[in-house]
Amino acid sequence: DWTDRVVAVNAAGPGEPSEATKNHLVKHRKLKPHIDRTNLETTTIRKGKSLKLDVNIKGDPAPTVKWSLKDKLIES
């Protein structure tokens, strides 16, 4: 839990602080990783060429993302 107070400051110095807000309760959300496959499609490229993929991956905490092809890790 925590509360907030605001103090305005200008060239003349700080003003009076505001009243404290009500307590904020912080809850850590845990969301399983989710891959949005909307923009994924089969693509063929030549070895050594670059490929840019538009993939939205969500989760909380943020998931670690690793790409692989035929069980071999792709280095970026």
C-alpha positions as a LaTeX table, in Angstrom:
\begin{tabular}{lrrr}
\hline
Residue & $x$ (\AA) & $y$ (\AA) & $z$ (\AA) \\
\hline
Asp1 & 0.00 & 0.00 & 0.00 \\
Trp2 & 1.08 & 3.58 & $-0.54$ \\
Thr3 & $-0.30$ & 7.10 & $-0.75$ \\
Asp4 & 0.60 & 10.02 & $-3.02$ \\
Arg5 & 1.09 & 13.74 & $-2.40$ \\
Val6 & 1.85 & 16.37 & $-5.03$ \\
Val7 & 4.08 & 19.42 & $-4.63$ \\
Ala8 & 4.14 & 22.08 & $-7.37$ \\
Val9 & 7.50 & 23.79 & $-7.89$ \\
Asn10 & 8.41 & 26.86 & $-9.95$ \\
Ala11 & 11.11 & 29.58 & $-9.93$ \\
Ala12 & 9.71 & 30.96 & $-6.66$ \\
Gly13 & 10.13 & 27.60 & $-4.93$ \\
Pro14 & 7.85 & 24.77 & $-3.86$ \\
Gly15 & 4.20 & 25.25 & $-2.93$ \\
Glu16 & 2.31 & 23.49 & $-0.19$ \\
Pro17 & 1.87 & 19.73 & $-0.67$ \\
Ser18 & $-1.55$ & 18.37 & $-1.56$ \\
Glu19 & $-3.58$ & 16.20 & 0.76 \\
Ala20 & $-2.48$ & 12.58 & 0.70 \\
Thr21 & $-4.50$ & 10.31 & $-1.56$ \\
Lys22 & $-6.30$ & 7.25 & $-0.29$ \\
Asn23 & $-4.17$ & 4.12 & 0.01 \\
His24 & $-3.30$ & 2.44 & $-3.29$ \\
Leu25 & $-3.26$ & $-1.35$ & $-3.20$ \\
Val26 & $-0.83$ & $-2.84$ & $-5.67$ \\
Lys27 & $-1.39$ & $-6.35$ & $-6.93$ \\
His28 & 1.09 & $-8.01$ & $-9.23$ \\
Arg29 & $-0.77$ & $-9.49$ & $-12.17$ \\
Lys30 & 0.44 & $-12.80$ & $-13.41$ \\
Leu31 & $-0.55$ & $-13.51$ & $-16.99$ \\
Lys32 & 0.54 & $-16.59$ & $-18.90$ \\
Pro33 & 2.52 & $-15.83$ & $-22.06$ \\
His34 & 0.35 & $-15.28$ & $-25.14$ \\
Ile35 & 1.51 & $-15.15$ & $-28.76$ \\
Asp36 & $-0.70$ & $-13.22$ & $-31.20$ \\
Arg37 & $-0.34$ & $-15.28$ & $-34.38$ \\
Thr38 & $-2.48$ & $-12.92$ & $-36.50$ \\
Asn39 & 0.43 & $-11.70$ & $-38.66$ \\
Leu40 & 2.31 & $-15.00$ & $-38.90$ \\
Glu41 & 2.45 & $-16.75$ & $-42.25$ \\
Thr42 & 4.70 & $-19.27$ & $-43.98$ \\
Thr43 & 7.79 & $-17.51$ & $-45.29$ \\
Thr44 & 10.84 & $-18.71$ & $-47.23$ \\
Ile45 & 14.12 & $-16.79$ & $-47.12$ \\
Arg46 & 17.66 & $-17.50$ & $-48.27$ \\
Lys47 & 20.41 & $-18.27$ & $-45.78$ \\
Gly48 & 22.13 & $-15.10$ & $-44.56$ \\
Lys49 & 19.19 & $-12.82$ & $-45.41$ \\
Ser50 & 17.31 & $-10.78$ & $-42.80$ \\
Leu51 & 13.74 & $-11.46$ & $-41.75$ \\
Lys52 & 11.50 & $-9.17$ & $-39.73$ \\
Leu53 & 8.51 & $-10.72$ & $-37.96$ \\
Asp54 & 5.66 & $-8.65$ & $-36.55$ \\
Val55 & 4.61 & $-10.74$ & $-33.56$ \\
Asn56 & 2.96 & $-9.42$ & $-30.40$ \\
Ile57 & 3.97 & $-11.48$ & $-27.35$ \\
Lys58 & 2.44 & $-10.61$ & $-23.99$ \\
Gly59 & 2.74 & $-11.86$ & $-20.43$ \\
Asp60 & 3.27 & $-10.61$ & $-16.92$ \\
Pro61 & 5.99 & $-10.77$ & $-15.95$ \\
Ala62 & 7.26 & $-10.27$ & $-19.51$ \\
Pro63 & 8.21 & $-13.65$ & $-21.00$ \\
Thr64 & 11.63 & $-14.50$ & $-22.40$ \\
Val65 & 11.36 & $-14.96$ & $-26.17$ \\
Lys66 & 13.61 & $-17.34$ & $-28.08$ \\
Trp67 & 13.33 & $-18.27$ & $-31.75$ \\
Ser68 & 14.33 & $-21.68$ & $-33.08$ \\
Leu69 & 14.19 & $-23.66$ & $-36.31$ \\
Lys70 & 14.29 & $-27.46$ & $-36.28$ \\
Asp71 & 15.21 & $-27.40$ & $-32.57$ \\
Lys72 & 18.21 & $-25.09$ & $-33.23$ \\
Leu73 & 18.29 & $-21.67$ & $-31.55$ \\
Ile74 & 18.30 & $-18.74$ & $-33.98$ \\
Glu75 & 20.72 & $-15.99$ & $-32.92$ \\
Ser76 & 19.69 & $-12.41$ & $-33.63$ \\
\hline
\end{tabular}
